[in-house]
C-alpha cells in the first residue's frame, strides 16, 4: 500500500427488510458472497455469528479490505459496511448495489466516502485516458441517490456540484454555463411565455427564464433528492423556500419530480405547448446510463412535438474539444434530422457547446438573435452581440461532418 492509497467506504442502512431474511444466516451469507463476487472484489474468508434471540452478523475479509452486514430482525433493518481500496475502484459501491437487489429493502440510506491521503479529490473523466483532478477542501454532501453519485463540496472555484465524478457546475463559472445554454434560446424563440426545463436541477435556468419575461416555467427533474440537496447547499439557483414553493405550484415556476420522457408524453396528450424547451443533463455516457435515452432522436422528436409555433429546443450537446466531441457530433446530426434550423453556441470561456433547434427554416437566424438581445428583459452578464456571433460559428469538425 503506497502513501497515496485511496479507497471507497460505503455505509448503508437498509430498512423494511423481511424479518425472516434478517435472521437467515445462510441466505445472508450467500447474498454477501454473491454481491462481492459480482462487484469484482476478492474474498479471502467469510465468518458469521447468529445471535440469540435474533440477529446476524456476516463479515467478509477481502484482499481489498472488508465487508460486513449486521441485522435487526425485530425492526427489519440491515446495516452494511463495505470498504475497498487500491485497484478495486468502485467495488464497494457496486457490492452494495448488488446487495440491495438481493435483500430488497423498502428504503435505503447511503453514505459514500473516499478514504486515503487523496481522499478529498474527485477525478473527473474528460476523455479516453484523461482525467481532471478537483481538490475539495470540504465535502458538504457525498451520497448515492436513486439515480447518481452526488457530491457537493468546496473547491478553489467555490461550492461545486459533481454527478458520478463529472463536474456539473461551480459557484465561479455557473452563470457562464447557464447563460450560454438559455440566453440564445430566449432571443431565438418567436415569443417567451411558456418554458419547459428538463434536468438542470440547480434551478438557475428556471430563474433566468422568469427574469427574461417567461410567465410559466415547468421544471422537470427525476432526482428529487439531488434537487433538494442543491437547494440546501448551493449558493446559486433555488433556495429551500423557493424550491418548496415551486414544488407546491405556488408561483410562475412549478417543479415536477418526474421522468422527462413520460412528462413529454403527458404534455403532448394534454395539448400543452412550450415556447422554449431546455434539456440540461449530464454528458451522454459510453456506458449505459438512465439519461442516455434523453439524448436520442426519439426524445428530440417528443420535444419538437410540444413546441409552440416559433418555439426553440435547446440542449447541452457535448464538448467541442477533439478528445471529447463524440457526443457533440451525434447531437449535431440528430438536431439536423429533426429541425429545419439549427444554431450552435459555444462559450469561449466554458468548454460546453449548446444546440438550438427550430422546426421551420430561417435564413440568418443569428442576425435576429443579435437584434433581440438588445431588447431582452434579462441583461446577460457573460454574453454580448460579438460573443453571440462568434459562438454561433460551429467547430470545424461539425462543419466537415455536414
LINSUL-V723682 format. One line per field, one symbol per residue. ss: DSSP state (H for helix, E for strand, - for the rest). phi: phi as a letter, one per 40 degrees, with the letter a starting at -180 (. if undefined). A space follows every 50 residues. Layout:
ss = ???
phi = ???
This chain:
ss = -----EEEEEEEEEE---HHHH--HHHHHHHHHHHHHHH---EEEEEEEE -----EEEEEEE--EEEEEEEE----EEEEEEEEEHHH--HHHHHHHHHH HHH---EEEEEEEEEE----EEEEEEE--EEEEEE--EEEEEEE----EE EEEEE--EEEEEE--EEEEE---HHHHHHHHHHHHHHH-----EEEEEE- ---HHHHHHHH----EEEEE---HHHHHHHHHH------HHHHHHHH--- --EEEE---HHHHHHHHHHH---EEEEEEE-----------HHHH-HHHH HHHHH-EEEEEEEEEEEEE--HHH-HHHHHHHHHHHHH--EEEEEE---- -EEEEEEE------HHHHHHHHH-----------HHHHHHH----HHHHH H-
phi = .ccbcbabbbbbbcbgcdccccbbccccccccdccccccgcbccabbaac cbcahbbbbbcbcciaaabbbbdcbgbbcbbbbbbgccfcdcdccccccc cccfccabbbbbbcchcbccbbcccbidgbbbcbcbcaccaaabccbacb bbacbcbgcbbbbfgcccabdcbccdcccccbddccccccabbbbbbbgf ccgcdccccccchccabcbbacbdccccccccbccbgccdccccccccgb hcbbcbcacdccccccccccgcbbcbbbbbbdddbcccaccdccbccccd cccdcbccdgcbbbacbhbccdcabccccccdcccccbbcbbbbbbccba ccbbbbbbcccbcfccdcccccdcbcccbccbbbccccccccccddcccc cc
